[in-house]
Structures are given as structure tokens and as C-alpha cells.
Amino acid sequence: MDKATPKDGFQANRDRAAPLLAKLKSDGIGHMIGGKTVPSVSGQTFETKSPVDGAVLASVARGTAEDIDRAATAAATAFKSWRDMPAAARKKLLHRVADAIEDNADDIAVLECIDTGQAHRFMAKAAIRAAENFRFFADKCGEARDGLNTPSEEHWNISTRVPIGPVGVITPWNTPFMLSTWKIAPALAAGCTVVHKPAEWSPVTADLLAKLAKQAGLPDGVLNTVHGMGEEAGKALTEHPAIKAIGFVGESATGSAIMAQGAPTLKRVHFELGGKNPVIVFDDADLDRALDAVVFMIYSLNGERCTSSSRLLVQENIAEKFIEKLTARVKALKVGHPLDPATEIGPLIHERHLAKVCSYFDVAKKDGATIAAGGKPHDGPGGGHYVQPTLVTGAHARMRVAQEEVFGPFLTVIPFKDEKDAIEIANGVQYGLTGYVWTGDMGRALRVADALEAGMIWLNSENVRHLPTPFGGMKASGIGRDGGDYSFDFYMETKHVSLARGTHKIQRLGV
């Protein structure tokens, strides 16, 4: 049989999407509260539209404080039985959720493409990664309560961990399905119950995740999903007294607002926020591999990723040739329909976000930089929110395009002189999420990694995620770490228990 062509794959993806979209539009999207799909108490809804062509995908329940209260109450009611369920039983249920995700991975991928504009080549993998998140944390259920034994002379001192209680999870619109599981899976594995507030711009697969979890046998009230606006449902979630912690992925300004909203109830917070991440290319690097990584880490996922390397710091003596090759690669990137397997960049999530990204074209020019490629909206199929992949050269570290997070397929190039100069430029922003270093000198690589103000560093590599490792940033890029045992540090309380040997002297008073 002949191998399918990209065109055949495009049609296959469209054929798969058609009945799913028809059902979605017919059924609409409600909240999942206490194991039931319900409308908002107010009866209010909002429309979610595709960035591909502006078509209405569904009418979505618009949650308010009343709906959040119902969900938080359901989560609180379910908490004790979920907390006390044997770890082996929780593990089995979370593996069943992973099975359900894998069984529906193709549907998840095409729905995510239509809902967010992300290219299918990336979303197909994102659905599988979501299942891996559930499997990884399912397998850790048995060790979630593990602590330390720290004996002293007269006591055995042990620590253990207990789930903190019902938690709120607020997730973003870029790769929403995978990022939702990245937060929800460890919370459930820890023994917490969850109220999930997805981004209003991408509600479709969050609704599907809640339904798949219920079908897999997750008890009612363990995972609740309330849709709505951040200033309504999101604010109510961060302020609700039954919610003990908030895990949030999104913009730094929103993280600051959530911290203030949660302060009266002393909520624990975990923030994965913005980034203006540097990729530093020294003259002794493997330049071909570095070029591949530079292009991938800013132009994949439409540049709408917190870990994108949106600043290229390239050593002066190789800058001209490197930029020449980079420019050619950027101009060759394929912008197109997200369901087309050949597409590398799809439409941006929303018309407001498109306007934001496009506003930086004028910012770059006013700063005195040069737009070497792109710099315009793109006339893509369906007439959606397409933009040309953009490369800005002739920049220096103080320009707005070198300081502010654009969150699109937009790369700013800044030449540097030497190691000291590179570190100074790299650290000269408010963010500190990731850094990428390319050099053949491992001593220098380690020195730079140690000096960079970032929570995650990759040396001679693009971002390759390993689930047990800590994920998170410094400065305005966040608070706390996800991944492996680090996730349990957030979703659980550490408890110290001291066992006396019965031999120590106790002071006697009042004798």
C-alpha cells in the first residue's frame, strides 16, 4: 500500500474532526460538578470560536461565584474518601484515565488544533504526553506520603506527607490539554480533589478531559471543571475558603493578582508564569544543531509557549553567517491550516492575541531594529488569526522587543562579545524561566549555567522534558516547582511525628 501523503493526512484529520465538531456544537459545553454535566446557575453562556476561521465551536456555560461554590463544595465533600482511598486503588483509577486519553488521543489532537490553532504535528504528541503525565503520577501514588527518618539521641523523628485538601487549578490556552494534566494528575495522585478552571479561549478539551475521567471511573466530585472568565470564575476560585491551594499557569500579571486574591485565606500558590528566555550560541558550538534548536524553540507551537527561546544571543564573530542561515530557515517555515500535517505554524489563539503580537512589529521599528523576516499578518486558509513567523535583527538588550514577552513566532537577535557580556544580557530581564546554552567548552557551559538567573537550563539541547525533574522559574517567571516529587511538595503538607524512647529526662515543675 502506498504511504499516505500529507494531503491525504490533512483530509483524514478533517474527516475525523467533522463529526466531533458537529456534536460539540449541538451539545455545547457545561460544567462538570459532582460528576454531573450542568449549566451555570445564572444560565449565562459564552461562545468559543475557532482561530482558524472564526466559526463558533460551541456555546459554553459561563461560570460565576455560585458555580465555583458548588464545585468547591463537591470537591470538599469528595476529599475525605479520595484521600483515604488506598494508594493502589488511586493508582489503578489514574491509569484508567491515562488509558482513556490514549484511546481518544486522535480526537483530542484534532479538537485541540481547531480550538487553539496549534499545528497537528505537535498536538498529536501533546495528547500522548498527557497520558504519560497521568501514568507517571499514577505510579507515584504509593510513595506520595513518603518522608524521612531523622533519629536523634532520645527520639525517632519521622516525617510524612498528607494531601492539603481541595485545590484549584487554573490552566492556560496554549497546549491546554497536556498542561491541564500536568497540574491535575499530581494533585489527584497526592490525594487532593480538584476544581479546574480552564482558559476561556480554549475550553473544548478541558470538557473532554472531565468526561474521560468520569468514564474511567473517577469518583464524583474528585475532578470538577468550571468554565468562565478569569475575573469571574477564576477570581471566585482563588478566593473560595474551601480551596486550600491554587496552581496557575499563565501571565505574570495574572499570577500577581491571584496571589493578592488568595492572601485573605492564606492560600498556597504555585505559579508558572511568563518568560523571555535566552538561547546563547557561542562561536565554538555545533552551529548546525544550534540552528535547528533555535528555530524549533521559538517557532514550534506558534511561539505560544512559556519556555520558548525568544531571545537569540549569538557571539559577534559568527553572528552574520548564523543570522543569514537563520533568516533563510524562518522564511521557509510553512504557515497553514493546523490540521495539515505539513503545517509548522498555525493561526494564533485569538484576535486579541494576534493584535498584540502584530503590535510588536511597529515596536521593533520604533526601537530601531530590523525586521529581517515576517513582520506582517498572514493570509492563511479560513482567514483566521495567522501571522508571518518574524525575525528581528539589529537589536540591543534594552529594546522592548528584547525585554517584553511577545508570546508568538517572534525572535529577537542580540549579538554579544564574550561570556561575561552574554550572561549580563541574558539576566537583564524581569523573567527567569529557562536558558539554553550552546558551546563546545563544557567548562564554560557549566559556568554560564551556574550564572544564569533561570529555573531550568539546557546545555547543547532544546527543551527536552524529563518528568521527574523540577520545572519552574525564578523572578517574574514563577514560584515553586512541578515535576516528580516536587509536585507533591506543593499538593501535600509535611507532617513531623516524634516517637520518644521513654528514656529522656522531662523537667518537673510545680513539685
Disulfide bonds with the S-S distance in Angstrom:
none
